[in-house]
């Protein structure tokens, strides 16, 4: 395997120490010994404000967690984490500022003739 850096992904949970079994182990006989193999786990660690975080660059784990984000909703992505960190009133203020900046830019481009008025 090459030493290229693989892109990974962060996941978050409101449970700081959440431990998920994404794929259960199965017993396999190796020689004369019964061994558990094939399991996938995600162990979240505290990251502040009561949240837990988990990072992975394993494509299968990313696929399994993305499915869980969509179906179970106990795990969420970075965008949702940011939304939950910022109180609704502050988030509304931020969105209003962004909208004002966008409207100012549109007005400026229209004034310069680079954008047609609608």
C-alpha positions as CSV (number, residue, x, y, z in Angstrom):
1,X,0.0,0.0,0.0
2,X,1.3,3.5,-0.8
3,X,2.1,6.1,1.8
4,X,-0.3,8.6,0.2
5,X,-2.4,10.5,2.8
6,X,-6.0,9.4,2.6
7,X,-8.8,11.9,3.2
8,X,-10.8,11.2,6.3
9,X,-13.9,12.4,7.9
10,X,-15.0,13.6,11.4
11,X,-18.3,12.5,13.0
12,X,-19.9,13.8,16.1
13,X,-22.3,12.7,18.8
14,X,-24.1,14.2,21.8
15,X,-22.8,11.3,23.8
16,X,-19.1,12.0,24.6
17,X,-18.1,8.4,25.0
18,X,-20.4,6.8,22.4
19,X,-19.1,3.4,21.3
20,X,-20.7,1.9,18.2
21,X,-20.4,-1.6,16.8
22,X,-20.7,-0.9,13.1
23,X,-20.2,-4.4,12.0
24,X,-20.3,-7.4,14.4
25,X,-17.3,-9.7,14.8
26,X,-17.6,-13.3,13.7
27,X,-15.7,-16.3,15.1
28,X,-13.1,-17.8,12.9
29,X,-11.0,-20.9,13.6
30,X,-7.3,-20.0,13.0
31,X,-5.2,-23.1,13.7
32,X,-6.7,-24.6,16.8
33,X,-7.8,-21.2,18.2
34,X,-11.2,-19.5,17.9
35,X,-10.7,-15.8,17.1
36,X,-13.1,-12.9,16.7
37,X,-12.5,-11.1,13.4
38,X,-14.1,-8.7,11.0
39,X,-15.7,-6.2,13.4
40,X,-15.8,-2.5,12.9
41,X,-16.0,-0.1,15.9
42,X,-16.3,3.6,16.3
43,X,-15.2,4.9,19.7
44,X,-16.1,8.6,20.2
45,X,-13.9,10.8,22.5
46,X,-15.0,14.0,24.3
47,X,-14.4,17.2,22.2
48,X,-16.0,19.8,24.4
49,X,-19.5,21.2,25.0
50,X,-20.8,17.8,25.8
51,X,-20.1,16.3,22.4
52,X,-18.0,13.4,21.3
53,X,-15.9,13.1,18.1
54,X,-14.6,10.3,16.0
55,X,-12.2,10.5,13.0
56,X,-11.7,7.8,10.4
57,X,-10.1,7.5,7.0
58,X,-11.3,4.0,6.4
59,X,-13.7,4.0,3.4
60,X,-15.9,1.2,4.8
61,X,-16.2,2.9,8.2
62,X,-17.1,6.2,6.5
63,X,-19.8,4.4,4.4
64,X,-21.3,2.7,7.5
65,X,-21.3,6.0,9.5
66,X,-22.7,8.0,6.7
67,X,-25.6,5.5,6.5
68,X,-26.1,5.8,10.3
69,X,-26.1,9.7,10.0
70,X,-29.0,9.4,7.5
71,X,-31.0,6.7,9.2
72,X,-30.4,6.8,13.0
73,X,-29.5,10.4,13.6
74,X,-27.5,9.8,16.8
75,X,-24.3,10.6,14.9
76,X,-23.9,13.7,12.7
77,X,-21.4,15.4,10.4
78,X,-19.3,18.5,10.9
79,X,-21.9,20.9,9.4
80,X,-24.6,19.7,11.9
81,X,-22.0,19.8,14.7
82,X,-21.4,23.5,14.0
83,X,-25.1,24.2,13.9
84,X,-25.6,22.6,17.3
85,X,-22.6,24.5,18.8
86,X,-24.0,27.9,17.9
87,X,-27.2,29.0,19.7
88,X,-30.1,29.7,17.4
89,X,-30.2,33.5,18.1
90,X,-26.5,33.8,17.2
91,X,-26.9,31.6,14.1
92,X,-29.8,33.8,13.0
93,X,-27.6,36.9,13.4
94,X,-24.8,35.2,11.4
95,X,-27.2,34.3,8.6
96,X,-28.6,37.8,8.5
97,X,-25.1,39.2,8.1
98,X,-24.3,36.8,5.3
99,X,-27.5,37.7,3.5
100,X,-26.7,41.4,3.8
101,X,-23.2,40.8,2.5
102,X,-24.6,38.8,-0.5
103,X,-27.2,41.5,-1.2
104,X,-24.5,44.3,-1.0
105,X,-22.3,42.3,-3.5
106,X,-25.3,41.9,-5.9
107,X,-26.0,45.6,-5.7
108,X,-22.3,46.4,-6.3
109,X,-22.1,44.1,-9.3
110,X,-25.4,45.5,-10.8
111,X,-24.0,49.0,-10.3
112,X,-20.8,48.0,-12.2
113,X,-22.9,46.5,-15.0
114,X,-21.5,43.0,-14.3
115,X,-24.8,41.6,-13.3
116,X,-28.2,42.3,-14.8
117,X,-30.9,43.7,-12.5
118,X,-33.9,41.4,-12.2
